[in-house]
Amino acid sequence: MPSPTLVVMAAGMGSRFGGLKQIMPVDAFGHPILDFSLYDARRAGFEKVAFVIKEAISEEFKAAVGRRVERFFDVHYVNQELWKLPEGFAVPEGRVKPWGTGHAVACCREAVDGPFAVINADDFYGAGAFRAIYAFLAAERPASEFSMLGYVLRNTVTENGSVARGVCTLDGRYLSGVTERTQIEPRGRGAVYVENGVEHPLSGDETVSMNFWGFSRMMLDELWARFPAFLEQGLAENPLKCEYFLPSVVNQLLAEGKATAEVLPCDEVWHGVTYQEDLHSVRDAIAGMKARGVYPERLWEEA
């Protein structure tokens, strides 16, 4: 069985953040959050990584991250571009928004040859999460068995604005569905999600998806095979903004009985730079972890 690949979604431009947050330094040595994820992934056992980026940021990304980690990983670059569509479809005039996380992962069909994990480039997941997902992917199992890191909602919010999270429904230790909530805001130890201007309470104990998944190669085929049906509907209803969400396809496979997704519990605290104001708290958190010995001062010198 091929060794697991880490797929890193790094093509988004960070509209709420206001810049290329994938490569924004969070320590004195110029490391972005992604460096800490890659460092944790390498320690967990990953040796191959596929970066999903846009051609427009390719050289900047390689200079900031890619070339530095090529000593430690078998590195592949995958371009997520609007024009990468199934035969018979074209990019609508005026469309600039990427097609979404489902499309990003589907673009990796030629770069991934076995089981793989998926992460966002701008989220801090924690070392324990990478150890758990690698152990799952490295074990021999049917292609229909997936996994997802399940985070506690209150560990994944920011005081600086709303966040989008996939709120999970569980059946024992297995996922039965993910509902995308695009506007979640903290309220004390709990939270609310806002829909059509109305606030709905959340306890803060809910299990949420941070787009940290473990899949077999089968998922890449399913994503591409289901893309035309999404485009048929999405282009008719919202041609400039429709998004092909990765969890939506997982939901379909679960509902059809074609896959299961084991939820791997995770108590790690998320850190991310959704907004410019988040940078200060992320840098403080990283400095604190270095002081406690979780990470060395210079990551890759001690890898």
N, C-alpha and C positions, 0 to 999 in steps of 0.2 A: 504494500500500500504506500503511495506517495506520502511524504511527510507533510504536515499541515502548513498551509500558507496563511499569512496575515494580510488581509485586504484592508487598505486604509483609504477611506473616502476623503479626499482633500481637494475636490474640484469646486466646492462652494466658495463664494466670494465674501461672505460675511456681511450681508446687507445691514443687519441690526448693529453689528460691531463697527462697521464703517471702514473696513480695510481687509488686508490679507492676513487674517488672524491665524491661519495654519502655521505661519512662520514667525509670529510675534514672540520675541524672547521673554521668558518668565524667570530668568536668573541672570547673574552677573556674567555668565560665560556664553550668553547668546542662545541657550537652549530654548526652543519652544516647547509647549506641552507635549507635542508629538514625540520629542526625543525621550521623554520619560516613559511614554507608552512603549516605544521601541526597545528601550533598555529593559523594561519589565518583560516584554515579549521574548527578548533574546534569553534572559535568565530563565524564563519558563520553558524554553526549548525551541521556539520558532527560529527557523533558519532561512526562510524565504518570505519576502514581502512584495506585494503588488500595490503601488501607489496609484490611485485613480485621481488624475489631475486634468486640467485644461491645457491645451497646447499654449495658450496665451501666457500661462504662468510657469511653463515647464522649466525654463532656464533659471528663473528666480527660485523655484522650489528645489531644484537639484543642487543649486549652490548653497542654499540654506540648510537643507536636510539630507537629500539623497546621496550626494557624493561622500558625505561624512560617514554614513552608515553602510556604504557599500563594502567596507572591510569586514563587516559582521554579518551581512545578509546577502543572499542571492536576490538582487533587486530587479524588479520589473516595473516599467512605467506604462500605464494604461491611460489613454486620452478619452475623457468623456466629452463628446461634442454633440451639439444639437442634431447634426446631420446623420448621426449613427442611428438610423431607423430601419425597421423591416422594409422589405421591398413593397412598393406601392404607396408609401407614405412620404410626405414632404414637410419641411419645417414651415409653419404658418408665417406669413409676412408679419414682421414686428416682434416675433418671439425671441427673447433673450434669456429667459429663465431656463435653467437646466431641467431635464425631464424628471429628476428626483432620484432617491436612493435606490429604487429598484432598477432603474436604468444604469446607474453608476456601477452596481454590482454585475449586472448583465454584460457590461462592456468588458468584463474580465474573462470571458469565455476562453480566450486563447492563452491567457497568462496563468490560469489555475488548472491543475491536472488532478486534484484530489480534494480531500477535506480542507475547509478553510474557515477562518474567523473573519468577522467584519467589525471594524471600528470607525468612529469619526476621528478626523485628525485633530480636532480642537477640543476634545474632551479628555479629562484625566480619569482613568478607570481604576488604578490601584493594582499593585503587584499580585494580590490574591486572586483578582479576577482573571488575569492572564494564566496563572497556574491552573485554575479550575477549567478554563476553556481548552487549554492545551491538553490536559489529561483526558478530557472528553473526546477531543478530536483524534488523539493518538491511539485510542482503543478501537479495536476492530468491532464494527457494528453495522447494521443494515443502513442502506443509503437513505431510507425514509426517516431516520432518527436525527433530529436537529437538537440544538440547545440554545439557550439565551441566558445571559447574566441578568438576574432580577435585582434591581436596586430598590432601596426604601425611598419613597417619594421625598420625604423631608430632607434626605441627604443629597438631593439633586436640584435644589432650587437656588435662586439668587435673589438678594434683596434689591437688586438694581433694575428689576423689570420682570416681565413674564417670560416663561420658557415653554417650549413644546415638548411634551413627553407622551409616550405610549403607555396608557394605563392598562394593566394586565388583569385578566380574569384567569384564575387558576383552578385546576381540578387536581387536588393533591399536589404533587411536585411537577405537574405538567401544565403547559400553557393551553388554555382553551380559546383565548382571543386577546387581541390588542386593540384598544380604542384610542385613536390619536386625539389628544387634547392640545390644541395649538396655543392656548393662552392660560397657563397655570401660574398663579402668584401665591407667595407664602402668606400665611396668616397665623402668627404665633407658632405653635408646634404643628399646625395643620396647614392647609392650603385651600384655594378655591380654583375652579376652572371657570372661565368666562365664555359663555356661548350666547350669541345674539344679544349681547349687553347684559345678560343675567348671570349673577354669580351662583355657582353650585359648590357646596362645601365638600372638602376632602379631609380625611383624618390625618394625613401625613404618613400613615402606615402602609399605604397602598404599594404594591409591587409595580415598578415601572420599568420600561425598556429604555435603555440608553443606546440603542442600536449596536449592542455588542452581542453578536450572534455566532453560532457555530453551525456550519452546514456541510453536507456532502456535495460532491460535484453535481449531483442531480439538481440542486437549487438553481444553478446557472442555466440549465436547459429549461426549467420551469419558468424562470423570469423572462427569458427571451420568447418562449412559446406563448406566454400570456400577454405579452406587450401589445400585439396588434388589437386585441379586444379592448384593452385600456385606451389605446389611441382612438379607436372608433368612437367611443363614448366621450372621452376627454376633449378631443378636437371639436366635437359637435357642441359641447357644453361650455368649455372654457379654453379656447385654443392657445391663449397667451400665458396662462398660469397653471393649467392642470399638471399634477405631479403623480408620478408612478412610485408609490411608497412601498418600500421593502416589506414592512409589516402587513400591508394589505394582501400581498401574495402569500405570506405565511398564513394569514387568516384563511384564505381560500383553501390552501392545502390541508389545514387542520379540519376545516368544515367538510371537506370531501373525503376525509379519512385517508389521505395519501401520505401524511407525515405526522409525526409527533414532535413536540419541542419540550425537552426537559428544562425546567427553570432552575438554574444554578444560583442559590441564594448568595447575596453579596452585601456585606456590611460596610464596604468601602464608601468613603465620602467623595462625591463627585466634585471636581473643580473644573471650571471652564470659563471661556472668555466670550460669552454671548454679547456682552456690552463692554465698551471701553472702561467703564467704572469697575468691571470685574477684575481688571489686571492687577490692581493693588492687592486684593485679597488672595488671588492665585499666587502672586509672588511671595506673599507672607507665608502661605501654606507650604510652598516648596521649600522656602528657607527653613521653616520649622521641621520638615521631614529630613532635610539634610543635617540639621543640628541633632536630630535623634538617631542619625545613622541609617535611615531608610535608604538614602541615596548618597553616593560620594559627591564631593564638591564638583569634580569634573567627571561627567558620566562615563564617557567612552574610554578614558585613559585607564579605567579600572575594570573594564568589561572582560 
